[in-house]
Amino acid sequence: MTEIHAITMPKWGLAMTEGKVAGWAVGEGDAVSPGTEILDIETSKITNAVETEHTGILRRVCAQEDETLPVGALLGVIADSSVGADAIEAFIDGFQAEVAA
C-alpha cells in the first residue's frame, strides 16, 4: 500500500506556536529518505533543519519561503511516484479541512 506523508510545522519547545519557513533544501520532485534535511524553520529563538522520517519524493511544497505558519500546519507532501496527482490534492484538501476545524 502506498502512503502519503505530511510534512508539518514542528513544535520545538513549550512556547513555540508558529515558525517561519527559512528555506527549502530540496525541491518538488526530489527524492528523500529518512534523515534528509528538507527545509529550515526559523522561530523566535532558533533556526533549525527539519528532517524527513519517510522515503519517497517531495511531491508538493505547500509553504513558501518566508511564510509564517502555526505549529502543525501543512508544509509539504511526500509520496511515492505511483501516487496520482488527484490523490495528492485530496490529501492536501483533507488536511487543510482538519487544521481549520
RODRENRO-927127 format. One line per 5 residues: their letters; for each residue y, x, z of N, C-alpha, C, O. Coordinates in pm, whole numbers. Layout:
RODRENRO-927127
A> Y,X,Z,Y,X,Z,Y,X,Z,Y,X,Z  ...
END
This chain:
RODRENRO-927127
MTEIH> -119,84,0,0,0,0,125,88,0,136,183,77  216,55,-86,340,130,-96,443,73,1,455,-49,17  515,162,66,614,118,163,754,160,121,773,256,47  850,84,170,991,115,153,1044,150,291,1019,78,388  1117,260,301,1166,308,430,1319,310,432,1383,358,339
AITMP> 1375,257,540,1520,257,558,1565,387,622,1499,440,712  1677,438,575,1749,546,643,1864,476,714,1949,414,649  1868,485,846,1971,414,921,2058,510,1001,2022,625,1027  2175,460,1038,2267,539,1120,2200,563,1255,2167,468,1326  2179,690,1290,2112,720,1418,2205,697,1537,2327,685,1521
KWGLA> 2145,692,1654,2222,684,1779,2195,812,1856,2086,832,1910  2294,899,1861,2284,1026,1932,2369,1016,2058,2488,1047,2054  2312,974,2166,2385,964,2292,2419,820,2325,2430,735,2237  2437,796,2454,2461,660,2502,2592,601,2453,2601,480,2431  2694,684,2435,2826,633,2399,2845,614,2248,2945,555,2206
MTEGK> 2752,662,2167,2770,654,2022,2753,510,1974,2650,447,1998  2856,459,1905,2850,324,1848,2861,326,1696,2824,228,1630  2911,437,1640,2926,449,1496,2925,595,1455,2938,685,1539  2910,617,1327,2914,752,1273,2971,749,1133,2974,645,1067  3016,865,1087,3073,878,953,2981,964,868,2936,1070,912
VAGWA> 2954,918,746,2874,997,653,2959,1115,609,3059,1099,539  2918,1235,651,2993,1356,617,2954,1409,479,3031,1482,417  2835,1373,433,2790,1417,301,2640,1404,286,2566,1411,384  2596,1385,163,2454,1374,131,2403,1510,85,2466,1574,0  2290,1553,139,2228,1680,98,2135,1660,-21,2103,1755,-91
VGEGD> 2092,1537,-42,2008,1502,-157,2072,1385,-229,2154,1313,-172  2034,1366,-353,2090,1258,-432,1983,1157,-471,1864,1182,-455  2027,1043,-521,1933,943,-568,1840,1005,-671,1884,1076,-762  1712,977,-656,1612,1031,-747,1547,1159,-699,1449,1205,-758  1601,1219,-592,1544,1343,-539,1423,1312,-451,1422,1215,-375
AVSPG> 1320,1395,-463,1201,1384,-379,1231,1439,-240,1300,1540,-227  1179,1372,-138,1196,1416,1,1061,1411,72,970,1340,30  1051,1488,178,929,1490,260,972,1507,405,1086,1544,433  880,1481,499,917,1493,641,985,1627,672,936,1734,636  1099,1617,741,1176,1736,776,1288,1769,680,1371,1855,709
TEILD> 1292,1701,564,1400,1725,468,1532,1673,524,1540,1557,566  1634,1758,526,1768,1713,566,1826,1633,451,1840,1684,340  1859,1507,478,1905,1421,370,2054,1392,372,2114,1368,267  2116,1393,491,2260,1374,497,2312,1424,631,2237,1444,726  2443,1443,636,2510,1484,759,2592,1366,811,2658,1296,734
IETSK> 2586,1347,942,2662,1241,1010,2758,1306,1108,2722,1397,1183  2881,1260,1105,2985,1309,1196,3016,1200,1298,3035,1084,1263  3020,1240,1425,3059,1148,1532,3185,1204,1598,3239,1305,1553  3230,1138,1703,3349,1188,1772,3321,1321,1841,3415,1393,1877  3193,1355,1860,3158,1477,1933,3089,1583,1850,3108,1702,1874
ITNAV> 3008,1544,1752,2928,1642,1676,2915,1602,1530,2941,1488,1491  2874,1699,1450,2826,1672,1315,2683,1724,1311,2657,1838,1349  2591,1640,1266,2450,1676,1270,2380,1625,1145,2424,1529,1082  2270,1691,1111,2191,1652,994,2090,1545,1032,2032,1547,1141  2069,1452,941,1963,1352,955,1847,1398,868,1865,1427,749
ETEHT> 1728,1405,927,1608,1443,854,1521,1320,833,1520,1229,916  1449,1318,722,1357,1207,698,1222,1233,763,1181,1348,782  1155,1126,797,1020,1133,850,919,1092,744,798,1090,769  967,1058,624,883,999,521,878,1084,395,967,1165,368  771,1065,319,757,1127,188,788,1021,83,743,907,94
GILRR> 865,1058,-17,899,965,-124,1017,1015,-202,1042,1135,-211  1090,922,-259,1207,952,-340,1325,875,-281,1313,759,-244  1440,942,-272,1561,871,-230,1597,777,-344,1652,819,-446  1566,651,-326,1583,553,-432,1722,492,-434,1771,451,-540  1787,486,-317,1919,424,-314,2003,485,-204,1958,500,-91
VCAQE> 2127,519,-237,2228,559,-140,2313,434,-115,2376,383,-207  2314,386,8,2386,263,43,2518,291,114,2603,202,124  2536,413,162,2659,451,233,2719,572,164,2650,671,138  2844,565,136,2912,672,64,2975,773,160,2999,744,277  3000,892,109,3065,996,188,3197,945,243,3271,875,174
DETLP> 3227,980,367,3346,941,443,3344,796,490,3442,749,547  3234,725,468,3222,587,515,3176,587,661,3080,656,696  3245,510,745,3210,497,886,3135,365,905,3181,259,864  3017,376,969,2931,259,986,2875,255,1128,2867,359,1195  2837,136,1176,2781,125,1310,2639,181,1318,2570,193,1217
VGALL> 2597,215,1439,2460,259,1463,2365,152,1411,2387,33,1434  2261,194,1341,2163,102,1286,2191,55,1146,2105,-7,1083  2311,83,1093,2346,40,958,2259,111,854,2215,224,876  2234,44,743,2153,99,636,2234,202,558,2340,172,504  2181,325,552,2247,434,481,2182,460,346,2250,497,250
GVIAD> 2051,441,339,1979,468,216,1837,416,223,1793,364,325  1766,430,110,1630,379,99,1540,485,36,1574,544,-67  1426,509,100,1324,600,47,1202,516,10,1158,432,87  1149,541,-110,1027,473,-153,961,556,-262,1022,647,-318  837,524,-290,763,588,-398,819,541,-532,881,435,-541
SSVGA> 798,620,-635,848,584,-768,781,458,-823,834,396,-916  667,419,-768,596,300,-816,661,170,-768,629,62,-819  752,179,-671,820,59,-619,927,18,-719,1011,99,-758  925,-108,-759,1020,-158,-857,1160,-175,-802,1180,-187,-681  1257,-174,-893,1397,-190,-855,1421,-323,-784,1503,-331,-693
DAIEA> 1351,-428,-827,1366,-559,-763,1323,-555,-617,1386,-617,-531  1215,-482,-589,1167,-469,-451,1268,-393,-365,1289,-426,-249  1330,-290,-423,1433,-214,-351,1552,-305,-319,1602,-306,-207  1597,-382,-419,1709,-474,-398,1677,-578,-292,1761,-609,-207  1556,-634,-296,1515,-734,-197,1513,-673,-57,1553,-738,39
FIDGF> 1466,-549,-46,1464,-480,83,1606,-464,137,1633,-492,253  1697,-419,51,1837,-399,92,1900,-532,133,1965,-540,237  1880,-635,52,1937,-766,84,1883,-819,216,1959,-873,297  1753,-805,238,1692,-850,362,1740,-771,482,1763,-828,589  1755,-641,466,1803,-555,575,1946,-593,612,1977,-604,730
QAEVA> 2031,-613,515,2170,-649,542,2178,-783,615,2261,-801,704  2091,-876,578,2090,-1007,645,2051,-991,792,2105,-1060,878  1957,-900,821,1915,-877,959,2026,-812,1040,2046,-848,1156  2100,-717,980,2208,-648,1051,2321,-746,1082,2380,-741,1190  2351,-834,985,2462,-927,1001,2431,-1037,1103,2522,-1094,1163
A> 2304,-1064,1123,2265,-1175,1212,2291,-1143,1358,2264,-1226,1445
END
